[in-house]
Amino acid sequence: MTSPLACSAEEAQAPTQEPAAIFSVQDETFEALRTADVVYLGERHDSAADHAAQLTIIEGLYAENPDMAIALEMFQRPFQPAIDRYLAGEISEEELVAQTEYLERWGFPWEFYAPFLRFAQENDLPVLALNAPAEITRQIAREGLDSLEGDDFRYIPPLAEVDTSNADYRAFVAEAFGAHGAHGNLDLDNFFAAQVMWDETMAMTIADFKAANADTQVVVLAGNGHVIYGHGIPDRVQRRLGDDLTQQIVLLNPIEFFEEEGGAIADAFWYSE
C-alpha cells in the first residue's frame, strides 16, 4: 500500500555526503546538530556507550538551546500521560516504570534510559512517547495492514499515510527478517508492514509536535535500523513537514558495517572517547 503523500526513494532527502566525524560537543562538526530542527541519535539498544553518548549530546545541545524536546522509541504512545505525570512530579520514577509497562514492553535495563527522563524532569523538557502499541504491530506482523479497523487507529496513522514503497528499505528489512531465523507464520510482507507502521507512527508523533512547536528542537532516540539512510523515521517526518525542515542523522560509535557502507548512511558518526 503506497501513500499518496509518499516520495520515492530517489526523492527522499537522505544524507548524500560522507558522514562527518564527531568526537566531542566542542568539535566544529557538532555545529550542524545545533542548528537542526530534528536530530536523530541512532543507537544499539544494548550499548551503554551509545546511551552515554546520547546524554552527552543532549547536554551539549541543551547548553546552547534549552528549547528542546526528547523523543523516545522506547515508550509506546498510550503511555504518554504517565510520562507527563512523572515530568510534573506527580509520580515517582518507580511508578513511571510500572505505569508505562517499560519492563514488559521494552525490557532493556532501565538505567540505560532513566538519565534522559531525569534530565527532562530537572529541566522542564517535554518527552514524547513515540512508538506504536505493541498489540497493533504484532497484529500487523501476523495478519497484515488490512486487518486493522476502528479503534486500532487511535494511536497510529491512517493507512493512507503508511508508505511501504521504498524498495531499498524493504531489502534492508528483508535481510534482518532472514537473520532473525524462524518466524512461524509471519511472512515478509507483513513483517515489513509492521516495521513501517513503527516508523510512520514515530514520524507522525514527531511531525505533529513540530507543527505545534515550530521552534523547539526535537532530539530522537531510536534504534539504528529506524534512522539509517533516512528510510525509517527521517524521510517520513520530512514528507509530512516539507523540505524546509532540517534534520541530522547521527550514528553512535558505528560498527564496521556502518563504516564500510559510508556515504549516505548518516550525516555524522559520533565516536566516544
Secondary structure, DSSP 8 states (H G I E B T S, - for coil): ---TT---TTTS----S--EEESSTTSGGGHHHHT-SEEEEEE-TT-HHHHHHHHHHHHHHHHH---EEEEEEEEEGGGHHHHHHHHTTSS-HHHHHHHTTHHHHT-S-HHHHHHHHHHHHHHT--EEEEE--HHHHHHHHHH-GGG--GGGGGSS--GGG-----HHHHHHHHHHHHHT---TT--HHHHHHHHHHHHHHHHHHHHHHHHH-TT-EEEEEEEGGGTGGGTTTHHHHHHHH-TT--EEEEEES--HHHHHH-GGG-SEEE---
